[in-house]
Amino acid sequence: MLPKPPPRQGALGFLYLPPYRVQGYSVAGEATVVQAPELDLCFDMGFCPRAALASKVVAISHGHMDHIGALAYYCSQRVFQGMGPGTLICDARIAPAVKRMLDGYIDLEKQVTPYEVIALEPEQEYEIKNNIVVRGFPVEHGAPAFGYSVIEKRSKLKPEFVGFPQEKLRELKSRGVDITRVIEIPIMAYLGDTTPCAQLVREDVRTAPIVISECTFIDPDHRSRAKIGNHMHVEDIAEWLPVLECEALVLTHLSRRNTVAQAKVELVKAAGKERSKKVFFLMDHRANRAHYEHQLEIANKACEANKAMTSEG
């Protein structure tokens, strides 16, 4: 009898949540990497698919191997392929250890791979694009851990100056009067590995249109396991959903103890069919493909309608 070939590595999960793509791979204890290409950003780097190399910034949630195991490869491949050094954002508590890990490869490879580590204190921000920042905040896990919110900052005229002529506004500005205020618009939130905690309902998480969260445990009798391991259970997700204002909650980090199909059944049982409609599992390839095909169908119909209107005009 011939030996069986090794199992194929699963394809990357993919969701288009306009205007952003969310793609990656996440299985509890094995590897997690979640990429938002339009933001030039990855969350964690448990392994490094080729697509992830295009993102210059990696926001590390914590130091467990399934979340950082491919950091050195990511940094090396970016330089090797002429993409420039990678930028690694992390909790300041783990930054020295991350540097020691990466610098250990200097002796192994006999070469220096450039990279940059940005150590964040709680609530500190790092600008990843013009007027778009990543803000770190502590979450509760078995190791020092951060969640991240991605926020767009816009300058708006203060209410008391609305309606002023441009000449007057220029005059006030030349005299040093602050005529604008900065408003924050949450774009996305990533919780990493965490147990239920107050940070789940902070304003920049609760109001983000896209929230990415772990959901490791599914079985009703595994809630104690989730608590011991500082992870989320599907019943925790069900309790959290009524508070979230997001358009999409993307669940990652599902354990291999359960299939995605089982997870979806338990989610509906715990949260109800209506609330579950805005929940997606990153690794639910079949449902996510159907979702994308439906989006394509709608886009094609809109394009055809526009062409028809143009030809009539």
Phi and psi in degrees as a GROMACS rama.xvg file:
@    title "Ramachandran Plot"
@    xaxis  label "Phi"
@    yaxis  label "Psi"
@TYPE xy
-74.6646  144.716  LEU-2
-68.1935  149.446  PRO-3
-77.5202  142.961  LYS-4
-69.4776  158.676  PRO-5
-65.8577  152.309  PRO-6
-63.0918  145.924  PRO-7
-72.4911  142.397  ARG-8
-68.867  133.503  GLN-9
-61.9481  149.61  GLY-10
-68.0902  159.447  ALA-11
-66.9646  141.192  LEU-12
-70.9679  147.901  GLY-13
-145.939  132.571  PHE-14
-138.037  137.854  LEU-15
-106.156  111.394  TYR-16
-119.617  85.7159  LEU-17
-44.991  131.586  PRO-18
-96.8576  19.9392  PRO-19
-117.684  145.511  TYR-20
-93.0141  141.831  ARG-21
-123.202  117.294  VAL-22
-142.732  155.689  GLN-23
155.536  -159.504  GLY-24
-142.748  136.702  TYR-25
-156.71  112.443  SER-26
-133.103  128.723  VAL-27
-55.2665  131.475  ALA-28
79.4508  -9.30704  GLY-29
-107.033  -64.8395  GLU-30
-167.016  144.109  ALA-31
-136.622  128.513  THR-32
-148.25  127.258  VAL-33
-127.744  124.666  VAL-34
-116.629  138.012  GLN-35
-117.043  88.6533  ALA-36
-56.4436  -38.9048  PRO-37
-64.5079  -21.2306  GLU-38
-97.2405  -0.457683  LEU-39
58.9156  39.6049  ASP-40
-139.94  137.131  LEU-41
-117.096  146.587  CYS-42
-105.775  118.816  PHE-43
66.145  164.047  ASP-44
-152.317  64.9049  MET-45
-70.7994  -32.6715  GLY-46
-145.969  165.766  PHE-47
-120.843  92.8448  CYS-48
-68.5069  156.18  PRO-49
-56.2689  -38.1479  ARG-50
-60.2772  -32.1792  ALA-51
-67.2312  -23.2544  ALA-52
-62.0022  -27.2287  LEU-53
-69.1666  -19.0597  ALA-54
-89.0035  124.99  SER-55
-75.5849  -25.2221  LYS-56
-115.704  135.858  VAL-57
-121.203  123.69  VAL-58
-98.4083  114.02  ALA-59
-90.3949  127.785  ILE-60
-81.0998  -43.118  SER-61
-164.497  177.628  HIS-62
-94.7925  11.8725  GLY-63
-66.9727  144.676  HIS-64
-58.5652  -34.104  MET-65
-72.2573  -4.49524  ASP-66
-112.81  -14.5279  HIS-67
-130.101  3.19334  ILE-68
-60.4102  -22.2189  GLY-69
-110.276  14.9667  ALA-70
-60.3227  -45.2808  LEU-71
-64.0048  -41.544  ALA-72
-63.4699  -43.1405  TYR-73
-57.379  -49.8053  TYR-74
-62.2239  -43.8497  CYS-75
-64.7526  -45.5261  SER-76
-68.0532  -35.5303  GLN-77
-60.4358  -44.9309  ARG-78
-69.2756  -42.7075  VAL-79
-59.5238  -37.0847  PHE-80
-93.2585  11.2768  GLN-81
73.5574  25.18  GLY-82
-92.5686  -7.96963  MET-83
92.104  165.972  GLY-84
-64.0588  145.975  PRO-85
-81.6931  152.991  GLY-86
-114.034  123.995  THR-87
-112.251  116.774  LEU-88
-96.9749  135.808  ILE-89
-156.751  167.051  CYS-90
-58.4749  132.059  ASP-91
-58.0149  -25.5657  ALA-92
-66.5238  -26.8561  ARG-93
-108.542  -2.8271  ILE-94
-57.5668  -44.524  ALA-95
-60.8542  -37.8679  PRO-96
-69.9169  -36.8677  ALA-97
-62.2432  -43.1235  VAL-98
-64.4368  -42.2298  LYS-99
-61.9026  -41.5899  ARG-100
-60.8064  -49.0452  MET-101
-69.4808  -38.2368  LEU-102
-69.34  -20.4661  ASP-103
-62.3482  -24.5976  GLY-104
-74.2315  -14.2851  TYR-105
-62.1132  -45.343  ILE-106
-68.4946  -35.2501  ASP-107
-72.488  -41.6686  LEU-108
-94.6761  -14.891  GLU-109
58.5695  38.2385  LYS-110
-157.771  160.831  GLN-111
-106.199  121.594  VAL-112
-99.1157  116.92  THR-113
-70.7255  145.107  PRO-114
-162.033  169.284  TYR-115
-133.608  131.436  GLU-116
-106.485  124.879  VAL-117
-106.295  109.459  ILE-118
-89.0662  117.722  ALA-119
-102.226  135.172  LEU-120
-84.1728  162.282  GLU-121
-53.5197  132.21  PRO-122
73.6114  2.55768  GLU-123
-75.763  152.997  GLN-124
-121.812  156.692  GLU-125
-136.908  129.276  TYR-126
-80.4643  122.23  GLU-127
-101.32  -24.9464  ILE-128
-146.284  168.575  LYS-129
-56.2204  117.698  ASN-130
68.3173  12.4665  ASN-131
-121.573  125.539  ILE-132
-123.009  156.509  VAL-133
-107.003  128.372  VAL-134
-113.893  128.664  ARG-135
-96.9773  147.409  GLY-136
-150.495  145.789  PHE-137
-69.8652  142.297  PRO-138
-122.949  174.52  VAL-139
-105.347  115.823  GLU-140
-147.011  -178.18  HIS-141
-75.7982  -11.9521  GLY-142
-131.56  161.465  ALA-143
-52.0034  127.157  PRO-144
-142.512  146.619  ALA-145
-121.014  147.244  PHE-146
-105.496  168.23  GLY-147
-137.574  141.976  TYR-148
-116.768  140.942  SER-149
-106.08  124.788  VAL-150
-131.74  133.703  ILE-151
-93.8417  135.08  GLU-152
-111.555  124.951  LYS-153
-121.814  140.068  ARG-154
-90.9084  129.301  SER-155
-129.695  151.108  LYS-156
-64.5276  135.746  LEU-157
-63.3174  146.082  LYS-158
-53.39  -35.9922  PRO-159
-69.3815  -13.6093  GLU-160
-107.078  -0.863265  PHE-161
-63.4502  131.064  VAL-162
95.7062  -9.17092  GLY-163
-68.7665  142.899  PHE-164
-64.8906  153.941  PRO-165
-58.8439  -36.7454  GLN-166
-61.4764  -41.0278  GLU-167
-68.2271  -39.9585  LYS-168
-64.0118  -41.7169  LEU-169
-63.3258  -38.3664  ARG-170
-63.7934  -46.0633  GLU-171
-61.3545  -42.5426  LEU-172
-65.0403  -39.3532  LYS-173
-65.8367  -25.0939  SER-174
-87.3781  3.25773  ARG-175
87.9265  11.0693  GLY-176
-78.405  130.461  VAL-177
-81.2896  106.218  ASP-178
-100.142  -3.32531  ILE-179
-119.598  161.786  THR-180
-130.649  153.835  ARG-181
-99.7016  125.711  VAL-182
-108.014  146.206  ILE-183
-106.494  131.174  GLU-184
-120.435  104.479  ILE-185
-60.962  138.554  PRO-186
-109.242  -45.894  ILE-187
-157.36  151.827  MET-188
-135.773  141.705  ALA-189
-129.371  124.858  TYR-190
-98.0909  -10.6818  LEU-191
62.5927  -147.933  GLY-192
-94.1594  128.395  ASP-193
-159.734  155.815  THR-194
-92.5363  161.57  THR-195
-55.6627  130.251  PRO-196
-155.416  172.286  CYS-197
-60.8168  -27.3715  ALA-198
-64.6942  -18.9601  GLN-199
-67.9333  -20.9002  LEU-200
-116.053  16.4199  VAL-201
-65.9751  156.138  ARG-202
-58.98  -43.1257  GLU-203
-76.5096  -8.9774  ASP-204
-96.5527  -48.5505  VAL-205
-60.8145  -33.6142  ARG-206
-102.237  2.11062  THR-207
-68.3972  136.224  ALA-208
-64.1558  -31.4408  PRO-209
-123.612  123.37  ILE-210
-120.596  130.597  VAL-211
-115.276  120.217  ILE-212
-137.449  149.72  SER-213
-71.7634  153.794  GLU-214
-149.222  90.0943  CYS-215
-82.1522  -39.2844  THR-216
-112.525  142.974  PHE-217
-122.951  -45.4444  ILE-218
-57.3953  136.944  ASP-219
-56.0841  -32.7548  PRO-220
-89.1723  10.4992  ASP-221
-104.633  11.703  HIS-222
-65.5785  -34.3859  ARG-223
-67.3321  -35.8095  SER-224
-63.3055  -40.7931  ARG-225
-61.4088  -42.2537  ALA-226
-65.6242  -43.2551  LYS-227
-63.0549  -40.6004  ILE-228
-87.3771  2.98866  GLY-229
57.2019  50.2182  ASN-230
-125.528  171.638  HIS-231
-94.5299  141.381  MET-232
-107.571  154.612  HIS-233
-58.3265  -29.8595  VAL-234
-69.3441  -30.1914  GLU-235
-65.7978  -39.9025  ASP-236
-61.4107  -43.2318  ILE-237
-62.4029  -36.755  ALA-238
-72.3698  -29.1512  GLU-239
-80.7671  -34.3828  TRP-240
-52.7412  -43.336  LEU-241
-61.4512  -21.0069  PRO-242
-86.6065  -30.1354  VAL-243
-73.692  138.472  LEU-244
-102.146  8.74929  GLU-245
-65.3429  155.301  CYS-246
-82.7171  -26.8076  GLU-247
-146.613  129.039  ALA-248
-109.455  114.628  LEU-249
-100.055  120.322  VAL-250
-99.1054  134.368  LEU-251
-126.646  179.72  THR-252
67.3772  24.8467  HIS-253
-65.0127  136.743  LEU-254
-73.1416  151.798  SER-255
-72.1686  -3.9891  ARG-256
-61.5243  -25.7012  ARG-257
-129.799  153.209  ASN-258
-88.1722  163.943  THR-259
-61.3252  -38.3259  VAL-260
-59.7361  -43.3398  ALA-261
-64.3739  -40.7333  GLN-262
-61.6822  -41.1503  ALA-263
-65.8472  -39.1964  LYS-264
-62.4426  -46.6535  VAL-265
-67.8503  -33.198  GLU-266
-63.7159  -45.6887  LEU-267
-63.6629  -39.3431  VAL-268
-60.2163  -42.1273  LYS-269
-82.3023  -37.4514  ALA-270
-107.957  -16.6767  ALA-271
92.4803  153.174  GLY-272
-64.9378  -41.1577  LYS-273
-65.8956  -48.7616  GLU-274
-67.4652  -28.9531  ARG-275
-72.4066  -12.844  SER-276
-63.599  -28.013  LYS-277
-95.0553  11.7161  LYS-278
-102.611  131.494  VAL-279
-123.91  143.619  PHE-280
-99.4558  123.377  PHE-281
-54.6829  -37.3355  LEU-282
-95.1007  16.496  MET-283
-87.7958  76.214  ASP-284
-58.7615  -43.7801  HIS-285
-65.0453  -50.1772  ARG-286
-66.7055  -38.3433  ALA-287
-69.6507  -34.0223  ASN-288
-66.6575  -42.4811  ARG-289
-63.2311  -38.3948  ALA-290
-62.2991  -43.0162  HIS-291
-68.6912  -40.1509  TYR-292
-63.3461  -35.71  GLU-293
-66.0082  -40.5471  HIS-294
-61.5906  -41.6105  GLN-295
-62.508  -41.3314  LEU-296
-61.6918  -44.6666  GLU-297
-63.3643  -43.8714  ILE-298
-63.7097  -40.4628  ALA-299
-66.0758  -39.4797  ASN-300
-64.7108  -41.0705  LYS-301
-64.3363  -39.8445  ALA-302
-64.2414  -42.8277  CYS-303
-63.7196  -40.5499  GLU-304
-63.333  -40.7852  ALA-305
-65.0623  -39.8934  ASN-306
-63.3709  -40.7871  LYS-307
-63.5691  -42.1372  ALA-308
-65.0383  -39.2701  MET-309
-65.7647  -42.2409  THR-310
-67.6516  -34.1168  SER-311
-69.3888  -34.9685  GLU-312
